[in-house]
Amino acid sequence: MHDRRIRGRERALRMTVHGAVRSKQRVIPPAVVEALLDFGEDQRAPGGVFYYRFGKRGWRAFQAYLGPAAKHLDRYRSAYAVVADDGSVITVGWEH
């Protein structure tokens, strides 16, 4: 597991300029990016970065954490985030 995990809000979300632009362009709010980092599965990707996505277990944990409000966030289940070694979010997008 990448040490960027912020379960318990140990660290604030940091986004590069590119990551913030992509978040706005792709309509993926920072709260969803935080949820990806907290509940998503991380995988080492080429270039020394980590790729975060919601797996079944992570999505269920996120739903349990949110309770009834989770039904309004189903559209974000296919979101992903790419995170640098320093913990900053490089980009976000949608899996197809």
C-alpha positions in Angstrom: 0.0 0.0 0.0 1.3 3.4 -0.9 1.9 5.7 2.0 -0.3 8.4 0.5 -3.3 6.7 2.1 -5.0 9.3 4.3 -7.4 7.2 6.2 -8.3 9.2 9.3 -7.4 12.5 7.5 -3.7 12.3 8.4 -2.8 14.5 5.4 -4.6 17.1 3.3 -5.3 16.5 -0.4 -2.6 17.9 -2.6 -3.3 18.3 -6.3 -0.9 19.5 -9.1 -2.2 22.3 -11.3 -2.8 19.6 -14.0 -4.7 17.5 -11.5 -6.9 20.4 -10.4 -7.6 21.3 -14.1 -8.5 17.7 -15.0 -10.7 17.4 -11.9 -12.8 20.4 -13.0 -12.8 19.4 -16.7 -13.9 15.9 -15.9 -16.3 16.9 -13.1 -14.7 14.8 -10.4 -15.0 16.8 -7.2 -12.1 16.8 -4.7 -14.2 14.9 -2.2 -14.4 12.0 -4.6 -10.7 12.1 -5.2 -10.2 12.0 -1.4 -12.6 9.0 -1.3 -10.5 7.3 -4.0 -7.4 7.7 -1.9 -9.1 6.6 1.3 -11.2 3.7 0.0 -9.8 2.8 -3.5 -7.4 0.1 -4.5 -3.9 1.3 -5.3 -1.7 -0.2 -7.9 1.9 0.7 -8.8 2.0 2.1 -12.3 4.9 2.8 -14.7 6.8 6.0 -13.9 6.7 5.5 -10.1 3.1 6.6 -9.7 0.1 5.0 -8.1 -3.2 4.4 -9.8 -6.3 4.5 -7.5 -9.7 3.1 -8.5 -12.7 1.8 -6.6 -12.8 -2.0 -6.4 -15.8 -3.9 -5.1 -14.6 -4.0 -1.6 -13.5 -0.4 -1.5 -16.8 0.8 -3.0 -18.8 -1.1 -0.5 -16.7 0.4 2.4 -17.2 3.8 0.9 -21.0 3.2 0.7 -21.0 2.0 4.3 -19.1 5.1 5.4 -21.6 7.4 3.7 -24.8 5.6 4.4 -27.9 6.6 2.4 -26.1 9.5 0.8 -24.0 7.0 -1.2 -26.8 6.4 -3.7 -26.2 9.9 -5.1 -22.5 9.2 -5.8 -22.9 6.0 -7.9 -21.8 7.9 -11.0 -18.3 8.2 -9.5 -17.7 4.5 -9.2 -15.6 4.5 -12.4 -13.4 7.4 -11.4 -9.7 7.0 -11.0 -6.7 9.1 -9.7 -3.0 9.0 -10.5 -0.8 9.9 -7.6 2.9 10.8 -7.5 5.3 9.3 -4.9 5.1 12.6 -2.9 1.3 12.1 -2.5 0.2 14.8 -5.0 -2.6 14.0 -7.4 -1.3 14.2 -10.9 -4.5 13.6 -12.8 -8.0 12.1 -12.5 -10.4 10.6 -15.0 -13.0 8.0 -15.9 -12.3 4.3 -16.6 -14.0 3.2 -19.7 
